[in-house]
Amino acid sequence: MVIAGGRLIDGTGRPPMPNTAIVIKNGYIMAVGPEAQVDVSRAEPAVRLDARGLAILPGLIDSHVHLTFSAGPDHSSVIRQLAEDPDERLLLRASRQAQLALAAGITTVRDCGGKGVVTIGLRDAIKAGHIIGPQVLACGMPITTKAGHMHFLGLEADGENELRSAVRSQVRAGADFIKVCATGGNMTSGSNPRRAQYSLAELTAAVTESHRLGCRVASHAIGAEGIRYSVEAGADTIEHFHWLDEIGRHAYDRGVVQELIARGLFVGVPLPGLYRVLLPGAGWDVSAMASKRAELQAQLEPVRRAIQDGAPFIISSDAGVRFTHFQDFSQSLEVAVLALGLTPMEAIVAATCTAAQALGLEDQVGTIEVGKRADLVLVDGDPLADIRAIGRVRWVIRQGQVAARDRLLVLAPDQGAGAG
């Protein structure tokens, strides 16, 4: 395959390159550069994609999703469907939502907790080629305390020994990484998002055991206490990062953030549909959205401060929770620009290159470079001028084959992709 004529945004943060050519063979990028300089003779025959007028980006990485969740209008409806639906229905839902993500340009998702081992099964089915879908990283069930956040997904553990055992059970089930709930969460009635669910010793036991078994750890941490413990324990990504104290105030601690940076950890920044609801539906009319944007900026102030202090960060969606649909990840990048003050380039890098680094996939995906897997998304317009262009998906390339066109899946390799 040759992709020719597009404007390349390679995910590294380097300036875009106009009029490029990308040569793909056996699912990998063989050459990339100015169209006049790239030798296209090594390309697979008959597949040439005209990308004139389009921007070419690395496939997006949504690093915090819940594929078995229904994205219903409220927490109770999401939890009720998880309880009522058998695994077979959950698998069908997860499959459809993974495909919606792929058609929207998301070529890798990290599932941060589902019911049972449904998402592990989906991952394996996609790997085996039984169904089309993005690359899935799955943790299986998240680990939580008895009656803790997301206990309804089935894996409760108290104390260091139970935590080690829970980690081992998920590794045995085939988990790619471990998810642990360091604090309570807003979704789970009776849990306390402002306080730690586990002591530092308990959380350290879970992280140490995970690392011993070759798994990274994603720590759900909304409150300041749980964030501190997560950093001290060495959790690889700390998700949400709102720094709430016991009475709901922000208790940002720059010293902890500096420790996070020194240890090579990442801040995970899910920007779910709830945040988009806070913005008026009148487009980007500044006067109409000013007050709501100020409210949202106040909620995300600790995240913004961490970014300003140099913390490496990744943007995600939390897709599957209320209001949050898998095909709308581009809107999370819009919120990142509007409410966190990121440039469009910074938002793109956070959802491609940095996300790949945080997930341990930097040798495979995240940037458009020779030797990387050919997971790409082509969009109409210039996302560096208007981040909303990320949502105008024309083509999705997954492992070197056309996977979607105009947000519709292509179920077999497209050999007639000549028209832009």
C-alpha positions, 0 to 999 in steps of 0.5 A, a space after each residue: 500500500 502507498 498513501 500519497 499526498 497527505 499532510 503528515 502529523 507523525 505523533 512526535 510533536 514535530 512540525 507537520 510535513 506536507 505532500 508525503 508518501 507512506 509505503 506499507 508492506 506486511 502491515 508495517 511502515 517501510 518508508 515515509 517522507 516527502 512524496 518526491 523522495 520516497 521510493 514506492 517500488 517496495 509497496 504492495 501492488 494495486 493499493 494506492 490511497 490518495 490522501 490529498 487534502 487530508 491529514 495523516 496521524 498515528 492511530 489514536 490510543 484511547 487508554 481508558 475505556 470500559 468495553 462492557 459498559 453501556 454508556 447509559 444516561 446514569 450510573 445506575 443504568 450502566 450497573 444494572 445492565 452489567 448485572 442483568 446481561 449474561 456474558 454472551 451479551 456483554 461480549 457482543 456489546 464489547 465487540 460492537 463498541 470496539 468496532 465503533 472505536 476503530 471506525 472513529 480512528 482509535 486503533 488501540 484501546 486499553 480496557 480498564 475493567 469489565 465483568 469477568 474475563 469478557 474483554 480478554 476473550 474479545 482481545 483474543 478473538 481480534 488477535 486471531 482474526 475472528 472479528 475486526 477490531 482495534 488492538 485491545 489491552 485488557 486487565 480483566 476485572 479491576 481489583 477493589 476492596 469489599 464493597 469498594 469502587 466497581 466491586 460489582 465487576 467481581 474481584 474484591 481483595 482486602 489485605 496484602 495477601 489477598 491483593 497478591 492473590 488477586 493480581 495472580 488470578 488476573 495474570 493467570 486469566 491472561 491480563 495485559 495489565 492490572 487495574 487497582 482501585 486506590 480510592 472509591 469512585 463516583 460510580 459506586 454508591 457507598 464508596 468514598 472517592 476522596 479517601 484511599 481504599 488501600 493502605 500504602 503497604 497494601 497498594 505497594 504489595 499489589 504493584 510489586 506483585 504485578 511488576 514481578 509478573 511483568 504487568 504494568 499497573 493502572 491505579 484509579 485515584 481521585 482523592 489526594 490520599 490515594 494519589 500519594 499512595 499510588 505514586 509511592 507504590 509506583 503505579 505506572 499510570 494514575 488515573 483521574 488525578 483530581 487531588 480531592 481532600 476529605 471535604 472535597 477541596 483540591 489538595 495538589 501536592 507539587 512534591 508528589 508530582 515531582 516524585 511521579 516525574 522522577 519515577 517515570 510514571 504517567 498521569 491518566 486524564 480521562 475526559 468523559 462525556 460528563 465533561 462535554 455535557 457541561 459545555 453548551 451545545 451551541 458549537 464553540 460560541 465563546 460567549 455561550 460557553 464561557 461560564 461552563 468552561 470556567 466551571 470545567 477548568 476549575 474541576 480540572 485545575 489539578 490536572 492542568 497544574 500537573 501538566 504545567 509542572 512537567 508531568 507526562 500525561 495521556 488523554 483518554 475518554 473513560 468510554 462506557 461510563 454515563 454519556 460517554 460513547 466509544 466513537 466520540 474520543 475526538 471530543 475528549 481531545 476537544 475538551 483537552 484543548 478547551 479546558 486544559 489549555 493544550 495546543 492541538 498538537 499537545 492533545 494529539 501527542 498525548 493520545 498517540 506517542 505518549 499513550 504508547 509510551 505509558 502502555 509499553 507499546 512505543 516500539 509498535 505504535 504511537 508515531 508514524 515512523 519506519 518499522 512501526 505498525 501501520 495503524 493510521 487515521 486520515 482525517 478531513 481538514 487540519 486538526 492543528 488549526 481546528 482540533 475538531 477535524 480529528 472527528 472527521 475521519 475519512 480512512 482508518 488503516 489497521 495493521 496495514 489494511 483499510 479497516 474503515 472508510 467514512 466511519 464505516 468498517 471495511 470487513 475485508 481488505 479494500 483493494 479499490 482504495 484509489 479515490 480520496 
